[in-house]
Amino acid sequence: MAATVVGVTICYLAIDVGGAKLAAAIVNEQGEVLVRDRIATPQREVWAALSRLVLRVVAAAPSRPVGCGVGCGGPMNPRERTVSPLYVPTWKSFPLAAEIEALTQLPTVIDNNAKTVALGEAWCGAAVGQRDFVAVVMGAGVGGGIISGGQLLQGRQGNAGHFGHMVVEPDGRRCTCGGLGCLEAYCSGRAIEEETGRPPQRAPQSIVERTGILTGRALASLGAICDLKMAVIGGSVALGFGEPFFSAAQAELDQRARLAFTQGFKVVPAGLGQLAPLVGAAALART
């Protein structure tokens, strides 16, 4: 049964701004998604589309949300509460939190969408009870959020955890960030579609296995740096590829993570599945 105050369900407005989709939901205190809706991310007028979606979901809520959490791609400036996601080129230092507060009259907090997934998986997903893990989201882009010692790593400007921009192929492909050889340049949904001419769900087996190998390679480096014991991976690409991807990632990780303290570093699917970004955004509002 959901938590209540004077018979009113405590719930949160959760928003996920992705490169392929915009999603919003009402999530209760137990992490259950009560209402949700989504649309494809438009090429233009992204805020107009998002605001209509948000108002539609709020109108369907069983009670007024007590707060709003937003997961969005970076880079971002949490102090100024602005976002500059690489996959929404028209948003440069866009005041997303302030716009949502003005729209909904709800206190709003924003963070990188992969960092919110880390919070959600620690709350009620595959990482319950884990104090040292990385959550990775592999969808249109590739992001990450790191929990170390039970705390979400923020970094100097709140941008810690940009897993997709670890270099896995020196002098490799040009990434949207401007660098060369980033994981995202090979393993994001957009990169795979550009390479194969087909959506990721129709990618050949060689691409599925290569995606797993490159992910495992990056995880081996990250695990050694941050002393992690688990990687929880979600997103449409990873979950769509399924067992062959996870097996390839684990095999590569096992081969490369040879230090004693990296032994037993496990790769698992996100326990919250495709709902992880929304439950994670609610976890952000909740905390």
JOSULFEN-V928178 format. One record per residue. N is the residue number from 0. RES is the residue in three letters. D_LAST is the distance of its C-alpha to the last C-alpha in Angstrom with 2 decimals. Layout:
N,RES,D_LAST  N,RES,D_LAST
//
This chain:
0,MET,20.41  1,ALA,17.34  2,ALA,15.72  3,THR,17.57  4,VAL,18.11  5,VAL,21.86  6,GLY,22.36  7,VAL,19.79  8,THR,17.42  9,ILE,13.73  10,CYS,12.84  11,TYR,11.13  12,LEU,13.26  13,ALA,12.85  14,ILE,15.30  15,ASP,16.86  16,VAL,19.56  17,GLY,21.88  18,GLY,25.38  19,ALA,26.95  20,LYS,24.88  21,LEU,22.57  22,ALA,20.43  23,ALA,18.33  24,ALA,17.13  25,ILE,15.87  26,VAL,13.58  27,ASN,13.32  28,GLU,11.21  29,GLN,13.23  30,GLY,12.60  31,GLU,16.03  32,VAL,17.16  33,LEU,19.21  34,VAL,20.59  35,ARG,20.86  36,ASP,23.29  37,ARG,24.19  38,ILE,26.96  39,ALA,28.49  40,THR,27.46  41,PRO,30.48  42,GLN,32.47  43,ARG,32.50  44,GLU,30.81  45,VAL,27.38  46,TRP,25.60  47,ALA,28.07  48,ALA,27.46  49,LEU,23.66  50,SER,23.84  51,ARG,26.23  52,LEU,24.06  53,VAL,20.96  54,LEU,23.17  55,ARG,24.76  56,VAL,21.58  57,VAL,20.34  58,ALA,23.86  59,ALA,23.67  60,ALA,20.46  61,PRO,21.35  62,SER,19.59  63,ARG,18.00  64,PRO,14.37  65,VAL,12.07  66,GLY,10.36  67,CYS,10.89  68,GLY,9.54  69,VAL,12.55  70,GLY,13.74  71,CYS,17.09  72,GLY,19.64  73,GLY,20.48  74,PRO,21.67  75,MET,19.36  76,ASN,18.82  77,PRO,15.20  78,ARG,16.74  79,GLU,19.08  80,ARG,16.73  81,THR,19.69  82,VAL,20.40  83,SER,23.67  84,PRO,23.41  85,LEU,26.63  86,TYR,27.14  87,VAL,27.07  88,PRO,29.79  89,THR,30.03  90,TRP,26.54  91,LYS,27.08  92,SER,24.47  93,PHE,23.59  94,PRO,21.32  95,LEU,19.17  96,ALA,16.22  97,ALA,18.89  98,GLU,20.94  99,ILE,18.32  100,GLU,17.52  101,ALA,21.29  102,LEU,21.76  103,THR,19.28  104,GLN,18.74  105,LEU,14.98  106,PRO,12.44  107,THR,11.66  108,VAL,9.87  109,ILE,11.82  110,ASP,12.19  111,ASN,14.85  112,ASN,15.02  113,ALA,15.78  114,LYS,12.78  115,THR,10.62  116,VAL,13.11  117,ALA,12.55  118,LEU,8.92  119,GLY,10.49  120,GLU,13.49  121,ALA,11.89  122,TRP,10.16  123,CYS,13.45  124,GLY,15.83  125,ALA,18.50  126,ALA,16.57  127,VAL,15.37  128,GLY,16.39  129,GLN,17.05  130,ARG,16.16  131,ASP,18.22  132,PHE,18.39  133,VAL,18.44  134,ALA,17.43  135,VAL,20.16  136,VAL,20.63  137,MET,24.34  138,GLY,25.18  139,ALA,26.94  140,GLY,25.60  141,VAL,24.18  142,GLY,20.79  143,GLY,18.78  144,GLY,15.55  145,ILE,16.05  146,ILE,14.25  147,SER,16.47  148,GLY,16.53  149,GLY,13.18  150,GLN,11.61  151,LEU,11.20  152,LEU,14.37  153,GLN,14.44  154,GLY,18.13  155,ARG,20.26  156,GLN,19.30  157,GLY,16.05  158,ASN,18.26  159,ALA,18.27  160,GLY,18.86  161,HIS,21.46  162,PHE,23.13  163,GLY,25.49  164,HIS,27.27  165,MET,28.43  166,VAL,32.23  167,VAL,33.85  168,GLU,37.25  169,PRO,38.77  170,ASP,40.68  171,GLY,39.30  172,ARG,38.35  173,ARG,37.09  174,CYS,33.38  175,THR,31.89  176,CYS,30.34  177,GLY,33.94  178,GLY,34.01  179,LEU,36.19  180,GLY,35.45  181,CYS,31.68  182,LEU,30.26  183,GLU,29.17  184,ALA,32.83  185,TYR,33.85  186,CYS,31.05  187,SER,29.27  188,GLY,30.43  189,ARG,32.13  190,ALA,33.96  191,ILE,35.16  192,GLU,36.40  193,GLU,38.17  194,GLU,39.83  195,THR,40.94  196,GLY,41.49  197,ARG,39.59  198,PRO,36.00  199,PRO,34.10  200,GLN,34.62  201,ARG,38.32  202,ALA,38.22  203,PRO,40.97  204,GLN,40.38  205,SER,41.06  206,ILE,38.12  207,VAL,35.79  208,GLU,36.96  209,ARG,36.85  210,THR,33.24  211,GLY,32.41  212,ILE,34.57  213,LEU,33.07  214,THR,29.50  215,GLY,30.59  216,ARG,32.30  217,ALA,29.24  218,LEU,27.14  219,ALA,29.89  220,SER,29.57  221,LEU,25.78  222,GLY,25.89  223,ALA,28.54  224,ILE,26.73  225,CYS,23.29  226,ASP,24.60  227,LEU,22.68  228,LYS,23.60  229,MET,22.30  230,ALA,21.93  231,VAL,20.24  232,ILE,21.93  233,GLY,21.51  234,GLY,22.77  235,SER,25.98  236,VAL,28.30  237,ALA,27.29  238,LEU,26.85  239,GLY,30.00  240,PHE,32.00  241,GLY,31.01  242,GLU,32.72  243,PRO,35.15  244,PHE,32.39  245,PHE,30.39  246,SER,33.67  247,ALA,34.75  248,ALA,31.48  249,GLN,31.62  250,ALA,35.33  251,GLU,34.97  252,LEU,32.11  253,ASP,34.25  254,GLN,37.23  255,ARG,35.60  256,ALA,33.16  257,ARG,35.94  258,LEU,34.57  259,ALA,34.26  260,PHE,30.55  261,THR,29.85  262,GLN,31.79  263,GLY,29.94  264,PHE,27.37  265,LYS,26.70  266,VAL,25.94  267,VAL,24.51  268,PRO,23.66  269,ALA,20.16  270,GLY,19.70  271,LEU,18.13  272,GLY,21.12  273,GLN,21.30  274,LEU,18.26  275,ALA,15.99  276,PRO,15.22  277,LEU,14.34  278,VAL,12.26  279,GLY,10.48  280,ALA,10.05  281,ALA,8.63  282,ALA,6.08  283,LEU,5.35  284,ALA,5.55  285,ARG,3.81  286,THR,0.00
//
